[in-house]
Amino acid sequence: MNIKIRCRTAATAALWAISSGGCLAATNGTPDSASGTNSIAIMFFAVFVAATLFITYWAAKRTKSADDYYAAGGEITGLQNGLAIAGDFMSAGAFLGLTALVYNRGFDGIVYAVGYATGMPIVVFLLASRLRKLGRYTFADVVSTRLNERPVRVFSACASLCIVSLYLIAQMVGAGQLIQLLFGLDYIYAEFLVGSLMMVYVIFGGMVATTWVQIVKAVLLLAGGLVVAGLVMQGFGFDFSAMLRTAVDVHHEHNAILSPRFLADNPVSAFSLGLALMFGTSGLPHILMRFFTVRDARAARSSVFWASVFMNIFFALVFVIGFGAIALVASNPAFLDAAGKPLGGGNMVAIHLARAVGGNALLGFVSAVAFATILAVVSGLTLAGSSAVSHDIYACVFRKGQTDERAELRVSRVCTLVLGVVSVVLGIAFQSQNVAYMIGLTFSVACSSTFPVLLLTLYWRGLTTRGAVIGGSVGLVSAVLLTIAGPAVWVHVLGHGEPLFAIDPPTIVSMPLAFVACWLVSLLDRSSQADIDRAWHGGKVSEMGATSMIGN
């Protein structure tokens, strides 16, 4: 079966799934799906899904090699890649989750936005140029240029899959709640619908489709955010102080929402969260992959610059949208259930605000953009996870580089199916979690596993293969175990009364553990491989390091 037939089949199946969701919604109904709401939302959903499937079809015809599938052939410009990177950050966690955090906690929700934004300069100064000079498809390609390939790639793949799985939880929870709210579907069925569409995008489109869907989605989300924020401000006569005063009067904690309570109440956890958000970006596999889609190191640095610009604009809008939601949604019984909570869950306050200021039309548009946002982000995540298995494990470890591209891509597509099923299961298990909070935990795992190994590989000549693998594994295992023992899983998912480990996220413990383990094991390593590792770094990488900071 050729690509054209497969893409047409996928497009038909995806559009059928959307229409089926609409039919089920019409049958079941929801408290806020009065006449017009569902039909407008379904129309926008169908248009957006059809447009992105067309992009996937177009990309599939251009994807002829592994280089095209994993890295878009290196043909993406700095501006385009910057929009795509910004699109990766402007996810369900950012749009739905951050708005919900501001709605619930006020100023505390802004801490997340500041952390996301400050992570990008760290990437550009420490990693961007060197990644592009040394890498090919994944960050494991960079590390394995100077360390023993097999153990490094196994560790890298395990860490990438763990990070991708955690990140997928946030996206799947947001998507499931969105479909449930608008179409009236049971949450479990909504998760299966989202997972199915996600697999279609990745299996057929690869990095070309993922990048262009991200670009289109980023532009639309910025436009939608500007419209919602503008309408909110218009309702208050463009008086920001008036909006804040109304929000303070409406919120049950009143003036407390304007102060950073989390920083004062739990400074250790707050500092740990700051570390995770600032350094976690530098360890996210789907972000690191984007530096291999541009031609050179200069374009990689340009990508980060543009990504920072678009991200800061978006996070500024989230501040207005969040406090606008407090003022306009929390005071309107039409958007609240009997307990005074937002219909559909706290993650849906941005969607309710769109309806409050723009009616059903804006509700449909913003909902469709949010859904497209989730699909685009999970496509990038799934591609990163599947490439960790197909490229790092199958092609480079099991086959030792002796495999044809067709077989490697076939393995990647099978892995995509498996990740799709796993993401649905995890999305159901973590249904009640705030999506921005879940992304914070993901960043904690990333900056405790992949980031220390990558940073030390590029900057410390004493790092050895044994030190990298053991140190990275210590960080990964400690971050995962302490996360499970913390409030997010031990209390909210498993139902225990008190957490075994109170610091949430555990970055302040797990990240130093990873660095210390890397340093100590490398220092004590007297193996023959350690001598090879140190000798190699004394040559090529030192020369690379001297030139990478000044560009091409």
C-alpha positions as CSV (number, residue, x, y, z in Angstrom):
1,M,0.0,0.0,0.0
2,N,1.6,3.3,-1.1
3,I,1.8,6.5,0.9
4,K,-1.0,8.3,-0.9
5,I,-3.5,5.5,-0.2
6,R,-2.4,5.2,3.4
7,C,-2.7,8.9,4.0
8,R,-6.2,9.1,2.4
9,T,-7.3,6.1,4.6
10,A,-5.9,7.8,7.7
11,A,-7.6,11.1,6.8
12,T,-11.0,9.4,6.3
13,A,-10.7,7.5,9.6
14,A,-9.7,10.7,11.5
15,L,-12.6,12.7,10.1
16,W,-15.0,9.8,10.8
17,A,-13.8,9.8,14.4
18,I,-14.5,13.5,14.8
19,S,-18.0,13.2,13.2
20,S,-18.7,10.2,15.4
21,G,-17.7,12.2,18.5
22,G,-20.2,14.9,17.4
23,C,-23.0,12.3,17.0
24,L,-22.3,10.8,20.4
25,A,-22.3,14.3,21.9
26,A,-25.7,15.1,20.3
27,T,-27.0,11.9,21.8
28,N,-25.6,12.3,25.3
29,G,-25.6,16.1,25.7
30,T,-23.8,18.0,28.3
31,P,-24.8,20.7,30.8
32,D,-23.2,23.5,28.8
33,S,-23.7,22.1,25.3
34,A,-26.8,24.0,24.4
35,S,-27.9,24.2,20.8
36,G,-25.1,25.6,18.7
37,T,-22.2,25.0,20.9
38,N,-21.5,21.5,19.8
39,S,-22.1,22.1,16.1
40,I,-19.8,25.1,16.0
41,A,-17.1,23.3,17.9
42,I,-17.4,20.2,15.7
43,M,-17.2,22.4,12.6
44,F,-14.0,24.0,13.8
45,F,-12.6,20.7,14.9
46,A,-13.3,19.1,11.5
47,V,-11.7,22.0,9.6
48,F,-8.6,22.0,11.8
49,V,-8.2,18.2,11.7
50,A,-8.7,18.2,7.9
51,A,-6.1,21.0,7.5
52,T,-3.5,19.2,9.6
53,L,-4.2,15.9,7.8
54,F,-3.6,17.7,4.5
55,I,-0.2,18.9,5.9
56,T,0.5,15.3,6.9
57,Y,-0.4,14.1,3.4
58,W,1.9,16.7,1.9
59,A,4.7,15.9,4.3
60,A,4.4,12.2,3.7
61,K,5.2,12.7,0.0
62,R,8.3,14.6,1.0
63,T,9.4,12.1,3.6
64,K,11.6,9.7,1.6
65,S,14.5,8.9,4.1
66,A,15.3,8.6,7.7
67,D,16.8,12.1,7.6
68,D,13.5,13.5,6.4
69,Y,11.5,11.5,9.0
70,Y,13.6,12.3,12.0
71,A,15.0,15.8,11.1
72,A,12.9,17.2,8.2
73,G,16.0,16.9,6.0
74,G,17.6,19.8,7.9
75,E,15.7,22.2,5.7
76,I,13.8,24.2,8.4
77,T,14.7,27.9,8.8
78,G,15.5,29.5,12.1
79,L,12.2,31.4,12.2
80,Q,10.2,28.4,11.3
81,N,12.0,26.2,13.9
82,G,11.5,29.0,16.5
83,L,7.8,28.9,15.9
84,A,7.8,25.1,16.1
85,I,9.8,25.2,19.4
86,A,7.4,27.8,20.8
87,G,4.6,25.5,19.6
88,D,6.0,22.7,21.7
89,F,5.9,24.9,24.8
90,M,2.5,26.4,24.0
91,S,0.9,23.1,24.8
92,A,-2.1,22.0,26.8
93,G,0.0,22.4,29.9
94,A,0.8,26.0,29.0
95,F,-2.6,27.1,27.7
96,L,-5.1,25.1,29.7
97,G,-3.0,24.2,32.7
98,L,-1.3,27.6,33.4
99,T,-4.6,29.4,33.0
100,A,-6.1,27.0,35.5
101,L,-3.2,27.5,37.9
102,V,-3.7,31.3,37.8
103,Y,-7.4,30.8,38.2
104,N,-6.9,28.7,41.3
105,R,-3.8,30.3,42.9
106,G,-3.4,33.7,41.3
107,F,0.3,34.9,41.2
108,D,1.6,31.4,42.0
109,G,0.6,30.3,38.6
110,I,2.9,32.8,37.0
111,V,5.9,31.1,38.5
112,Y,5.5,28.3,36.0
113,A,5.4,30.7,33.1
114,V,8.6,32.5,34.3
115,G,10.3,29.2,34.7
116,Y,9.5,28.1,31.1
117,A,10.7,31.4,29.7
118,T,14.0,31.4,31.6
119,G,14.8,27.9,30.4
120,M,15.4,29.0,26.8
121,P,18.4,31.3,27.3
122,I,20.1,28.4,29.1
123,V,19.5,26.3,26.0
124,V,21.0,28.9,23.7
125,F,24.1,29.6,25.8
126,L,24.9,26.1,26.8
127,L,23.6,23.7,24.2
128,A,22.2,24.9,20.9
129,S,25.3,25.4,18.9
130,R,27.1,22.4,20.1
131,L,24.1,20.1,19.7
132,R,23.8,21.1,16.0
133,K,27.5,20.6,15.3
134,L,27.6,17.1,16.8
135,G,24.1,15.7,16.5
136,R,22.2,13.9,13.8
137,Y,18.7,12.8,15.0
138,T,18.7,12.5,18.8
139,F,20.6,13.8,21.8
140,A,22.1,10.3,22.2
141,D,23.9,10.9,18.8
142,V,25.7,13.8,20.6
143,V,26.7,11.9,23.7
144,S,27.8,8.8,21.7
145,T,30.2,10.8,19.6
146,R,32.7,10.6,22.5
147,L,31.4,7.9,24.8
148,N,30.8,4.2,24.2
149,E,27.8,4.0,22.1
150,R,25.8,0.9,23.3
151,P,25.4,1.7,27.0
152,V,24.9,5.4,26.4
153,R,22.1,4.8,23.8
154,V,20.3,2.3,26.1
155,F,20.3,4.8,28.9
156,S,19.3,7.7,26.6
157,A,16.4,5.7,25.2
158,C,15.1,4.7,28.7
159,A,15.4,8.3,29.9
160,S,13.7,9.6,26.8
161,L,10.8,7.2,27.0
162,C,10.3,8.0,30.7
163,I,10.2,11.8,30.0
164,V,8.0,11.5,26.9
165,S,5.5,9.3,28.8
166,L,5.2,11.8,31.7
167,Y,4.8,14.7,29.2
168,L,2.2,12.8,27.3
169,I,0.1,12.5,30.5
170,A,-0.4,16.2,30.6
171,Q,-1.4,16.5,27.0
172,M,-3.8,13.5,27.1
173,V,-5.5,14.7,30.3
174,G,-6.1,18.1,28.7
175,A,-7.3,16.7,25.5
176,G,-9.6,14.2,27.2
177,Q,-11.2,16.9,29.4
178,L,-11.7,19.2,26.4
179,I,-13.4,16.6,24.3
180,Q,-15.5,15.5,27.3
181,L,-16.6,19.1,27.9
182,L,-17.5,20.0,24.3
183,F,-18.8,16.7,22.9
184,G,-20.3,15.1,26.0
185,L,-18.2,12.0,25.5
186,D,-17.2,9.8,28.4
187,Y,-13.6,10.7,29.4
188,I,-12.3,7.2,28.5
189,Y,-13.8,7.3,25.0
190,A,-12.4,10.8,24.6
191,E,-8.9,9.5,25.5
192,F,-9.2,6.7,22.9
193,L,-10.3,9.3,20.2
194,V,-7.3,11.6,20.9
195,G,-4.9,8.7,21.0
196,S,-6.1,7.4,17.6
197,L,-5.7,10.8,16.0
198,M,-2.2,11.2,17.5
199,M,-1.0,8.0,16.0
200,V,-2.2,8.9,12.5
201,Y,-0.2,12.2,12.5
202,V,3.1,10.6,13.6
203,I,3.0,7.4,11.6
204,F,2.5,9.1,8.3
205,G,4.0,12.5,8.6
206,G,7.3,12.3,10.6
207,M,9.2,15.5,11.5
208,V,8.1,17.5,8.4
209,A,4.5,17.2,9.3
210,T,5.1,17.6,13.0
211,T,7.0,20.8,12.4
212,W,4.5,22.4,10.1
213,V,1.6,21.5,12.2
214,Q,3.4,23.1,15.1
215,I,4.0,26.2,13.1
216,V,0.4,26.6,12.0
217,K,-0.8,25.8,15.5
218,A,1.5,28.3,17.1
219,V,0.3,31.1,14.9
220,L,-3.3,30.2,15.5
221,L,-2.9,29.9,19.3
222,L,-1.1,33.2,19.5
223,A,-3.9,34.8,17.5
224,G,-6.6,33.2,19.6
225,G,-4.8,34.2,22.8
226,L,-4.6,37.8,21.6
227,V,-8.3,37.9,20.7
228,V,-9.3,36.4,24.1
229,A,-7.0,38.7,26.1
230,G,-8.1,41.7,24.0
231,L,-11.8,41.0,24.6
232,V,-11.2,40.5,28.3
233,M,-9.4,43.9,28.5
234,Q,-12.1,45.5,26.4
235,G,-14.7,44.4,28.9
236,F,-12.8,46.3,31.6
237,G,-12.2,49.4,29.5
238,F,-8.6,48.3,29.0
239,D,-8.0,49.0,32.6
240,F,-5.8,46.3,34.0
241,S,-6.2,47.5,37.6
242,A,-10.0,47.2,37.2
243,M,-9.7,43.6,36.1
244,L,-7.4,42.8,39.0
245,R,-9.8,44.4,41.5
246,T,-12.7,42.4,40.2
247,A,-10.7,39.2,40.3
248,V,-9.7,39.9,44.0
249,D,-13.3,40.6,44.9
250,V,-14.5,37.4,43.2
251,H,-11.8,34.9,44.3
252,H,-12.4,33.3,47.7
253,E,-8.8,34.1,48.8
254,H,-9.2,37.7,47.7
255,N,-5.9,39.8,48.1
256,A,-3.8,36.7,48.7
257,I,-4.0,35.8,44.9
258,L,-1.7,38.8,44.2
259,S,1.2,37.5,46.3
260,P,3.6,34.6,45.8
261,R,2.2,32.3,48.6
262,F,3.9,29.1,47.4
263,L,7.3,30.7,47.6
264,A,6.7,31.7,51.2
265,D,4.7,28.7,52.4
266,N,7.1,26.0,51.0
267,P,10.4,27.6,49.9
268,V,12.2,24.3,49.4
269,S,9.6,22.9,47.0
270,A,9.4,26.3,45.3
271,F,13.2,26.4,44.8
272,S,13.0,22.8,43.5
273,L,10.3,23.7,41.1
274,G,12.4,26.6,39.8
275,L,15.4,24.4,39.2
276,A,13.1,21.9,37.3
277,L,11.6,24.6,35.0
278,M,14.8,26.4,34.3
279,F,17.0,23.4,33.5
280,G,14.4,20.9,32.4
281,T,14.0,22.4,29.0
282,S,17.6,21.4,28.2
283,G,16.8,17.8,28.8
284,L,13.5,17.4,26.9
285,P,14.1,15.0,23.9
286,H,11.4,16.5,21.7
287,I,13.0,20.0,22.1
288,L,16.5,18.8,21.6
289,M,15.5,17.0,18.4
290,R,14.5,20.4,16.9
291,F,18.0,21.6,16.7
292,F,18.8,18.9,14.2
293,T,16.1,20.2,11.7
294,V,18.1,23.3,10.8
295,R,21.1,23.7,8.6
296,D,23.8,24.9,11.0
297,A,24.6,26.2,14.5
298,R,23.7,29.8,13.6
299,A,20.2,28.7,12.6
300,A,20.0,26.8,15.8
301,R,20.7,29.9,17.9
302,S,18.3,31.9,15.8
303,S,15.6,29.2,16.5
304,V,16.0,29.8,20.3
305,F,15.8,33.6,19.9
306,W,12.5,33.4,17.9
307,A,11.1,30.7,20.3
308,S,11.9,33.0,23.3
309,V,10.1,36.0,21.6
310,F,6.9,34.0,20.8
311,M,6.9,32.2,24.2
312,N,7.2,35.4,26.2
313,I,4.3,37.0,24.2
314,F,2.2,33.9,24.9
315,F,3.0,33.7,28.6
316,A,2.1,37.4,29.0
317,L,-1.3,36.7,27.5
318,V,-1.8,33.8,29.9
319,F,-1.5,36.2,32.8
320,V,-4.3,38.3,31.4
321,I,-6.4,35.3,30.5
322,G,-5.9,33.7,33.9
323,F,-7.0,36.7,36.0
324,G,-9.7,37.4,33.4
325,A,-11.1,33.9,34.0
326,I,-11.2,34.7,37.8
327,A,-13.2,37.9,37.1
328,L,-15.6,36.6,34.5
329,V,-15.9,32.8,34.9
330,A,-15.7,32.4,38.7
331,S,-18.6,34.9,39.1
332,N,-20.9,33.3,36.4
333,P,-23.0,30.3,37.6
334,A,-23.4,29.2,34.0
335,F,-19.8,28.0,34.0
336,L,-19.8,26.3,37.4
337,D,-21.2,23.1,38.8
338,A,-23.2,22.7,42.0
339,A,-20.0,22.8,44.1
340,G,-18.8,26.0,42.5
341,K,-16.1,24.3,40.4
342,P,-15.7,25.0,36.7
343,L,-17.6,22.6,34.5
344,G,-15.4,20.0,32.9
345,G,-12.7,20.5,35.6
346,G,-10.3,23.3,36.4
347,N,-8.2,22.8,33.2
348,M,-11.2,24.1,31.2
349,V,-11.4,27.7,32.5
350,A,-9.7,29.1,29.4
351,I,-12.4,27.5,27.3
352,H,-15.2,28.9,29.5
353,L,-13.6,32.3,29.3
354,A,-13.6,32.2,25.5
355,R,-17.3,31.6,25.5
356,A,-17.8,34.3,28.1
357,V,-16.2,37.0,26.0
358,G,-16.8,35.8,22.5
359,G,-19.8,33.5,22.5
360,N,-20.0,30.1,20.8
361,A,-18.0,31.1,17.8
362,L,-14.9,32.0,19.8
363,L,-15.5,29.0,22.0
364,G,-15.4,26.7,19.0
365,F,-12.3,28.4,17.6
366,V,-10.3,28.4,20.8
367,S,-11.4,24.8,21.6
368,A,-10.3,23.6,18.1
369,V,-7.0,25.5,18.4
370,A,-6.4,23.9,21.9
371,F,-7.2,20.5,20.5
372,A,-4.8,21.1,17.5
373,T,-2.2,22.3,20.1
374,I,-2.5,19.0,21.9
375,L,-2.3,16.9,18.8
376,A,0.8,18.8,17.5
377,V,2.6,18.5,20.9
378,V,1.9,14.8,21.3
379,S,3.0,14.2,17.7
380,G,6.4,15.7,18.6
381,L,6.6,13.8,21.8
382,T,5.6,10.5,20.2
383,L,8.2,11.0,17.4
384,A,10.9,11.6,20.0
385,G,9.9,8.5,22.0
386,S,9.6,6.2,18.9
387,S,13.0,7.5,17.5
388,A,14.6,6.6,20.9
389,V,13.7,3.0,20.3
390,S,14.0,2.7,16.5
391,H,17.2,4.8,16.0
392,D,19.0,4.5,19.4
393,I,18.1,1.0,20.3
394,Y,17.2,-0.9,17.2
395,A,19.4,0.6,14.5
396,C,22.5,1.6,16.6
397,V,22.5,-1.0,19.4
398,F,20.8,-4.2,18.2
399,R,21.7,-3.8,14.5
400,K,25.0,-1.9,15.1
401,G,24.2,0.5,12.3
402,Q,23.8,-2.3,9.8
403,T,20.1,-1.8,8.9
404,D,18.2,-0.2,6.1
405,E,16.2,2.9,6.6
406,R,12.9,1.2,5.7
407,A,13.2,-1.3,8.5
408,E,14.2,1.4,11.0
409,L,11.2,3.5,10.0
410,R,8.9,0.5,10.3
411,V,10.1,-0.1,13.9
412,S,9.5,3.6,14.6
413,R,5.9,3.4,13.5
414,V,5.3,0.3,15.6
415,C,6.7,2.1,18.6
416,T,4.3,4.9,17.8
417,L,1.4,2.6,18.1
418,V,2.7,1.3,21.5
419,L,3.2,4.8,22.8
420,G,-0.3,5.7,21.7
421,V,-1.8,2.9,23.8
422,V,0.5,3.8,26.8
423,S,-0.5,7.5,26.6
424,V,-4.2,6.6,26.7
425,V,-3.8,4.4,29.8
426,L,-1.7,7.0,31.6
427,G,-4.2,9.8,30.6
428,I,-7.0,7.8,32.2
429,A,-5.0,7.1,35.4
430,F,-4.0,10.8,35.9
431,Q,-7.4,12.3,35.0
432,S,-7.7,14.5,38.1
433,Q,-4.2,16.1,37.8
434,N,-3.5,19.7,36.7
435,V,-1.7,19.5,33.4
436,A,0.8,22.3,34.1
437,Y,1.7,20.5,37.4
438,M,2.3,17.3,35.5
439,I,4.7,19.1,33.1
440,G,6.6,20.5,36.1
441,L,7.2,16.9,37.2
442,T,8.3,16.0,33.7
443,F,10.8,18.8,33.7
444,S,12.1,17.5,37.1
445,V,12.9,14.1,35.5
446,A,14.5,15.7,32.4
447,C,16.9,17.9,34.3
448,S,17.9,15.0,36.6
449,S,18.7,12.5,33.8
450,T,19.4,13.7,30.3
451,F,20.5,17.2,31.1
452,P,23.5,16.3,33.4
453,V,24.8,13.7,31.0
454,L,24.5,16.1,28.0
455,L,26.0,19.1,29.8
456,L,29.0,17.1,31.2
457,T,29.5,15.5,27.8
458,L,29.9,18.8,26.1
459,Y,31.9,20.6,28.9
460,W,33.9,18.2,31.1
461,R,36.7,16.2,29.6
462,G,36.8,13.8,32.6
463,L,33.3,12.3,32.0
464,T,33.5,8.6,31.2
465,T,30.9,6.2,29.8
466,R,30.5,4.5,33.1
467,G,30.1,7.8,34.9
468,A,27.5,9.0,32.4
469,V,25.4,5.9,32.5
470,I,25.5,5.4,36.3
471,G,25.1,9.1,37.0
472,G,22.2,9.6,34.6
473,S,20.5,6.4,35.8
474,V,20.9,7.6,39.5
475,G,19.2,10.9,38.5
476,L,16.5,9.2,36.5
477,V,15.6,6.5,39.1
478,S,15.7,8.9,42.0
479,A,13.5,11.5,40.2
480,V,11.0,8.8,39.3
481,L,10.9,7.1,42.7
482,L,10.8,10.4,44.6
483,T,8.0,11.6,42.3
484,I,6.0,8.4,43.0
485,A,6.6,8.8,46.8
486,G,5.6,12.5,46.6
487,P,2.1,14.1,46.7
488,A,1.4,13.8,43.0
489,V,1.3,10.1,42.9
490,W,1.4,8.7,46.4
491,V,-1.5,10.9,47.6
492,H,-3.5,12.1,44.6
493,V,-3.3,8.9,42.5
494,L,-2.7,6.0,45.0
495,G,-4.9,7.6,47.6
496,H,-2.6,7.6,50.7
497,G,-3.0,10.2,53.4
498,E,0.6,11.5,53.5
499,P,3.4,11.5,51.0
500,L,6.6,9.5,51.8
501,F,8.7,12.4,50.3
502,A,7.4,15.9,50.9
503,I,9.5,17.9,48.4
504,D,7.5,18.3,45.2
505,P,9.0,18.2,42.6
506,P,12.2,16.4,43.8
507,T,14.6,18.2,41.6
508,I,16.6,19.8,44.5
509,V,17.6,16.2,45.5
510,S,17.6,14.3,42.2
511,M,19.6,16.7,40.0
512,P,22.5,17.2,42.4
513,L,22.6,13.4,42.9
514,A,23.0,12.9,39.1
515,F,25.8,15.4,38.8
516,V,27.6,14.0,41.9
517,A,27.3,10.4,40.7
518,C,28.6,11.3,37.2
519,W,31.5,13.1,38.7
520,L,32.4,10.6,41.4
521,V,32.1,7.5,39.2
522,S,34.1,9.1,36.3
523,L,36.8,10.1,38.8
524,L,37.1,6.6,40.1
525,D,36.8,4.9,36.7
526,R,40.1,3.3,35.8
527,S,38.8,1.1,32.9
528,S,40.3,1.0,29.5
529,Q,37.1,2.6,28.1
530,A,37.6,5.5,30.5
531,D,41.1,6.2,29.0
532,I,39.6,6.2,25.5
533,D,36.8,8.6,26.6
534,R,39.2,11.1,28.2
535,A,41.7,10.9,25.3
536,W,39.0,11.5,22.7
537,H,37.7,14.6,24.5
538,G,41.2,16.0,24.7
539,G,41.2,16.1,20.9
540,K,38.2,16.8,18.7
541,V,35.8,18.1,21.2
542,S,38.1,20.7,22.6
543,E,38.6,22.1,19.1
544,M,34.8,22.0,18.5
545,G,34.2,23.8,21.8
546,A,36.5,26.6,20.9
547,T,34.7,27.3,17.6
548,S,31.1,26.5,18.5
549,M,30.7,29.6,20.6
550,I,31.5,32.0,17.8
551,G,29.2,30.5,15.2
552,N,29.7,29.7,11.6
